[in-house]
Amino acid sequence: MRGKTQEDRDLIELLDPVAESLGYEIVRLRLMGGAEQRRLQIMAEHPLQEDGSGGDMNVEDCARLSRGLSEVLDPADPISGEYTLEVSSPGIDRPLTRLKDFDDYAGLDARIELDRVAEGRKRFKGELAGVEDDQVGLNIEGEDDVTVYFPFAWIIDAKLVLTDALMDRGAKQRAARLKSETDQSDNDDLSESEED
């Protein structure tokens, strides 16, 4: 789900190591458009940490990752024709594209679409119930005590639903990131004053 086409998947294989070396993870990559003008859209984030930090991407991060990816894309030239590179955050109501996302965001509401009919339908909404043996659990909305499990391979689209719980989690992640940045800045200031 991180890439829809084989071309997307080839680009992910090329660019994943670059993103990881800079401290980011590619959440989703899409190469869109026709033969004349294409757009390479990359959603990325800092890896989610146990202290609650990560899972975000600010403007400076997007610019830094864009420069790093361009340093590989320009000489490798894997995309025929002209294209524009766009690097962004996945946003608070982010797509869920990796198996680990369904564990990381367990307890939050999501919409899931399958490539086949299961339980009489293809689209589901409910609370994520984690992962068991490459199966994604979902507590179905409106059905008490009903948890269904889908093979991750069946999922073609999944996205968090904007709720108060998701907004609270986002606020906590931002607070953890700001605290981490402040702590790092304080440590840098101490190092500079010790050098004086």
MOQUIKA-V763550 format. One record per pair of residues at least 6 apart in sequence whose ideal C-beta (glycine too) atoms are under 8 Angstrom apart, sorted by the first residue. I is the first residue (numbers start at 1). J is the second residue. Records with the same first field share a line. If there is no record, write none. Layout:
BEGIN
I = J / J
END
This chain:
BEGIN
1 = 28 / 95 / 96 / 97 / 98 / 155 / 156 / 157 / 158
2 = 8 / 9 / 12 / 26 / 27 / 28 / 29 / 97 / 98
3 = 9 / 11 / 12 / 28 / 29 / 30
4 = 30
5 = 31
7 = 31
8 = 29 / 30 / 31
10 = 78
11 = 29 / 31 / 40 / 78 / 79
12 = 26 / 29
14 = 72 / 76 / 78
15 = 26 / 29 / 42 / 69 / 72 / 73
16 = 26
18 = 68 / 69 / 71 / 72
19 = 25 / 26 / 44 / 65 / 68 / 69
21 = 68
22 = 64 / 65 / 68
23 = 46 / 47
24 = 44 / 45 / 46 / 47 / 57 / 61 / 65
25 = 44 / 45 / 46 / 47
26 = 42 / 43 / 44
27 = 43 / 44 / 45 / 90 / 94 / 95 / 97 / 98 / 101
28 = 41 / 42 / 43 / 90 / 95 / 97
29 = 40 / 41 / 42 / 43
30 = 40 / 41
31 = 38 / 39 / 40 / 41 / 79 / 83
32 = 38 / 39 / 41
33 = 39 / 83
35 = 80 / 81
36 = 81 / 82
37 = 81 / 82 / 83 / 84
38 = 79 / 81 / 82 / 83 / 84
39 = 83 / 84 / 86
40 = 73 / 79 / 83 / 84 / 85 / 86
41 = 86 / 88
42 = 65 / 69 / 85 / 86 / 87 / 88
43 = 88 / 89 / 90 / 94 / 95
44 = 57 / 61 / 62 / 65 / 87 / 88 / 89 / 90
45 = 54 / 55 / 56 / 57 / 89 / 90
46 = 53 / 54 / 55 / 56 / 57 / 61 / 177
47 = 54 / 55
48 = 54 / 55 / 104
49 = 176
51 = 176 / 180
52 = 172 / 173 / 176
53 = 173 / 176 / 177 / 179 / 180
54 = 173 / 177
55 = 104 / 173
56 = 89 / 173 / 174 / 177
57 = 65 / 88 / 89 / 90
58 = 89
61 = 89
62 = 87 / 88 / 89
63 = 87
65 = 87
66 = 85 / 87
69 = 85 / 87
70 = 85
73 = 79 / 85
92 = 160 / 162 / 166 / 167 / 170
93 = 159 / 160 / 161 / 162 / 166
94 = 101 / 159 / 160
95 = 157 / 158 / 159
96 = 102 / 105 / 110 / 158 / 159 / 160
97 = 158
99 = 131 / 134 / 136 / 152
100 = 131
101 = 158
102 = 128 / 130 / 131 / 136 / 137 / 152 / 158
103 = 130 / 131
105 = 128 / 160
106 = 128 / 129 / 130 / 137
107 = 127 / 128 / 165
108 = 127 / 128 / 160 / 161 / 163 / 165 / 166 / 169
109 = 125 / 126 / 127 / 128 / 141 / 160 / 161 / 163 / 165 / 166
110 = 125 / 126 / 127 / 128 / 138 / 158 / 159 / 160 / 161
111 = 123 / 124 / 125 / 157 / 158 / 159 / 161
112 = 123 / 124 / 125 / 136 / 138 / 150 / 155 / 157 / 158
113 = 122 / 123 / 124 / 155 / 156 / 157 / 158
114 = 122 / 123 / 124 / 150 / 154 / 155 / 156
115 = 122 / 154 / 155 / 156
116 = 122 / 154
118 = 148 / 150 / 154
119 = 140 / 148
124 = 138 / 140 / 148
125 = 140 / 141 / 161
126 = 138 / 139 / 140 / 141 / 143
127 = 138 / 139 / 141
128 = 136 / 137 / 138 / 139
129 = 137 / 138 / 139 / 147
130 = 137
131 = 137 / 152
132 = 149
134 = 151 / 152 / 153
135 = 149 / 150 / 151 / 152
136 = 149 / 150 / 151 / 152 / 155 / 158
137 = 147 / 148 / 149
138 = 147 / 148 / 149 / 150
139 = 146 / 147
140 = 146 / 147 / 148
160 = 166
END
